[in-house]
């Protein structure tokens, strides 16, 4: 795919999208706290790579882990929050002026601290987010080779950032046209745990409809979902769903498991007193 084509697409996408919102537009997720990141990255490395492929993703940081593993031809990363797009744009700018992964992390930390008020940083500063990234095996900053995959994609204008409401189909139609015109195949789609934020039936239906539109046979859908009805103290676990055939919609279950009710047993009466067997 030509650089001109991708740059034109990015400019067109940004100009055409005003977006709706399912959550606060000022929300920023600097890192990914979802569970099983190591498991998903290892599994992604087991699938054959495609010749001309596209990665489609939402949110921010974990997309780079996926890209460093799959090395697709191009990538489109979107989010409904304008500040998330600003964060992605900042990551790109810092990558392009950094010689290596160590200098990138140092430069990004300094930039975020400088703009701490805009990005709502905690009092600990940006170092709070990135302290283990150079040593985290599944991270795109774990090795020079992984970092170079991302840097070369940005140098060649192969990654674009767009404001994107996943429940509306306009952007999906635009991306579908980009795929068709350039003979691309959809390799990976990452949607984080967006579904858990969707409260209306219309938004949930739009989310599923748009994913069905974009997924192809052998496409890998990566999402995070807590199947338990109770809340979890850590991030929801990641999972991969592979579209097996043209007859499959390629979507996982989004149903919550019903909690098992504990049966209360009658306490036996012995010599006129109830013996407590269960609290």
C-alpha positions in Angstrom: 0.0 0.0 0.0 1.4 3.4 -0.9 2.2 6.0 1.8 0.2 8.6 0.0 -2.9 6.4 0.1 -2.6 5.8 3.8 -1.9 9.5 4.6 -4.9 10.5 2.5 -7.0 8.0 4.3 -6.0 9.3 7.7 -6.7 12.9 6.8 -10.1 11.9 5.4 -11.0 9.9 8.5 -10.0 12.6 10.9 -12.0 15.2 8.9 -15.1 13.1 8.7 -15.4 11.9 12.3 -17.1 13.9 15.0 -18.1 10.8 17.0 -20.6 10.0 19.7 -19.7 8.9 23.2 -20.3 5.9 25.5 -18.0 7.3 28.2 -16.2 10.4 29.2 -14.3 11.9 26.2 -11.5 13.0 28.6 -10.7 9.4 29.6 -7.1 8.4 29.1 -5.6 4.9 29.5 -1.8 5.2 29.4 -1.2 1.5 29.8 -3.1 -1.8 29.6 -4.0 -3.4 33.0 -5.8 -6.4 31.4 -4.9 -9.8 32.6 -3.3 -12.6 30.4 -1.3 -10.2 28.2 1.6 -12.6 28.2 -0.7 -15.6 27.2 -2.3 -13.6 24.3 1.0 -12.4 22.9 2.5 -15.9 23.0 -0.6 -17.3 21.3 -0.5 -14.6 18.6 3.0 -15.7 17.7 1.8 -19.2 16.9 -0.5 -18.1 14.0 0.8 -17.7 10.5 1.4 -14.1 9.4 -0.4 -12.8 6.3 1.2 -11.1 3.3 -0.8 -7.9 3.1 -2.6 -7.4 6.4 -4.1 -4.7 8.6 -4.5 -4.5 12.3 -7.5 -2.6 13.7 -7.4 -1.6 17.3 -8.8 0.6 20.0 -7.4 2.2 23.1 -3.6 2.5 23.1 -0.6 0.7 24.5 -1.5 -3.0 24.0 -1.9 -2.3 20.3 1.8 -1.9 20.1 2.5 -5.2 21.7 0.2 -6.8 19.1 1.9 -4.9 16.2 5.4 -5.9 17.4 4.3 -9.5 17.4 2.3 -9.7 14.1 4.1 -7.0 12.1 1.2 -6.2 9.7 1.3 -4.0 6.6 -0.6 -1.2 8.2 -2.6 -0.4 11.3 -5.5 1.8 12.3 -5.8 2.6 16.0 -8.9 4.5 17.2 -10.5 5.7 20.4 -13.6 7.7 21.2 -11.6 10.0 23.5 -9.8 13.0 21.8 -7.2 12.9 24.5 -6.4 9.3 23.8 -5.7 10.3 20.2 -3.5 13.1 21.5 -1.7 10.6 23.6 -1.2 8.3 20.5 0.1 11.3 18.5 2.5 12.1 21.3 3.8 8.5 21.3 4.4 8.7 17.5 6.2 12.0 17.8 8.5 10.8 20.6 9.2 7.5 18.8 10.3 9.3 15.6 12.9 11.4 17.5 14.2 8.6 19.8 17.2 6.5 18.8 16.2 3.5 20.8 13.6 2.1 23.3 15.5 3.4 26.3 15.6 6.9 25.0 12.0 6.7 23.9 10.8 5.8 27.4 12.9 8.6 28.9 11.6 11.1 26.4 8.0 10.0 26.7 8.1 10.2 30.5 9.5 13.8 30.3 6.9 14.9 27.7 4.0 13.5 29.8 5.3 15.1 33.0 5.6 18.4 31.1 2.0 18.1 30.0 0.8 16.5 33.3 -2.1 18.8 33.8 -3.5 18.2 30.3 -3.1 14.4 30.6 -4.3 14.2 34.2 -1.2 12.4 35.5 -1.1 11.1 39.1 1.3 12.8 41.6 3.9 10.1 41.0 4.3 11.3 37.4 4.5 9.2 34.2 7.3 7.0 35.5 4.6 5.3 37.6 3.2 3.7 34.3 6.4 2.6 32.6 8.7 1.4 35.3 8.6 -2.3 34.2 8.2 -2.0 30.4 11.7 -2.6 29.3 11.7 -5.9 31.2 8.2 -7.1 30.5 8.7 -9.9 28.0 5.5 -9.4 26.0 6.1 -5.6 25.7 7.0 -3.9 22.5 9.8 -2.3 24.5 11.3 -5.6 25.6 13.8 -5.7 22.7 15.3 -3.4 20.1 13.8 -5.6 17.4 10.3 -5.1 18.7 10.8 -1.4 19.1 12.1 -1.1 15.5 8.9 -2.8 14.1 6.8 0.1 15.6 9.3 2.8 14.7 9.6 1.7 11.1 5.8 1.5 10.7 5.6 5.1 11.9 8.5 6.2 9.7 6.7 4.7 6.7 3.4 6.2 7.8 1.9 2.7 8.2 0.0 3.5 11.5 -2.8 6.0 11.6 -4.8 7.3 14.6 -8.5 8.3 14.4 -11.3 9.3 16.7 -13.7 6.4 16.5 -16.9 5.4 18.0 -17.0 1.6 17.7 -20.8 1.5 17.9 -21.3 3.6 14.8 -20.7 2.1 11.4 -19.4 5.1 9.4 -15.7 4.5 10.2 -16.1 0.7 9.7 -17.4 1.4 6.2 -14.4 3.7 5.5 -11.9 1.1 6.8 -13.7 -1.6 4.8 -13.2 0.5 1.7 -9.5 1.0 2.6 -9.1 -2.8 2.9 -10.9 -3.5 -0.4 -9.1 -0.8 -2.4 -5.6 -2.0 -1.2 -6.2 -5.8 -1.3 -5.6 -6.1 2.5 -6.8 -8.9 4.8 -7.8 -8.3 8.4 -5.3 -10.0 10.7 -6.0 -8.8 14.2 -8.7 -6.7 15.8 -8.3 -5.4 19.4 -11.3 -4.0 21.2 -10.1 -4.0 24.8 -13.1 -4.3 27.2 -15.2 -1.8 25.4 -18.3 -4.0 25.5 -18.4 -3.9 29.2 -18.9 -0.1 29.0 -21.8 -0.3 26.7 -25.1 0.1 28.6 -27.7 0.4 25.9 -29.0 -2.4 23.7 -28.4 -0.2 20.6 -24.8 0.3 21.4 -24.2 -3.4 22.1 -25.9 -4.3 18.9 -23.9 -1.7 16.9 -20.7 -3.0 18.5 -21.4 -6.6 17.4 -22.7 -5.6 13.9 -19.6 -3.6 13.1 -17.2 -6.3 14.2 -19.1 -8.9 12.1 -18.6 -6.5 9.1 -14.9 -6.3 9.5 -13.9 -9.8 10.6 -12.8 -12.3 7.9 -12.0 -16.0 8.0 -8.8 -16.5 10.1 -9.1 -13.0 11.6 -8.1 -12.9 15.3 -10.3 -10.9 17.6 -8.7 -9.9 20.9 -10.9 -8.5 23.7 -11.0 -8.4 27.4 -14.1 -9.6 29.2 -14.9 -10.5 32.8 -17.4 -13.3 32.5 -18.2 -13.3 36.2 -21.1 -11.2 37.4 -19.1 -9.9 40.4 -16.5 -7.2 39.9 -12.8 -8.1 39.8 -10.1 -6.0 41.5 -7.7 -6.4 38.5 -8.3 -5.8 34.8 -10.5 -8.2 32.9 -8.8 -11.2 31.3 -7.8 -11.0 27.6 -8.9 -13.7 25.1 -8.5 -14.5 21.4 -11.4 -15.6 19.2 -10.5 -16.8 15.7 -13.1 -16.6 13.0 -13.1 -20.2 11.8 -15.3 -20.1 8.7 -17.5 -17.8 6.6 -20.5 -19.2 8.5 -19.1 -18.1 11.8 -19.6 -14.5 13.1 -16.2 -14.7 14.8 -17.5 -13.2 18.1 -17.1 -14.7 21.6 -19.8 -14.8 24.1 -20.5 -11.7 26.0 -22.8 -13.3 28.5 -22.1 -13.1 32.2 -22.1 -16.2 34.3 -24.8 -16.3 36.9 -23.4 -16.6 40.4 -24.0 -20.0 42.1 -26.3 -19.6 45.0 -25.2 -21.4 48.1 -27.9 -23.6 49.4 -28.7 -23.1 53.1 -29.1 -26.5 54.8 -31.4 -27.0 57.7 -29.6 -27.4 61.0 -30.4 -30.7 62.7 -31.9 -30.6 66.1 -30.0 -32.7 68.6 -31.2 -32.9 72.2 -33.4 -29.8 71.7 -30.5 -27.6 70.4 -29.7 -26.6 66.8 -26.1 -27.6 65.8 -24.7 -25.0 63.5 -23.2 -26.8 60.5 -22.9 -23.8 58.1 -22.5 -20.1 58.8 
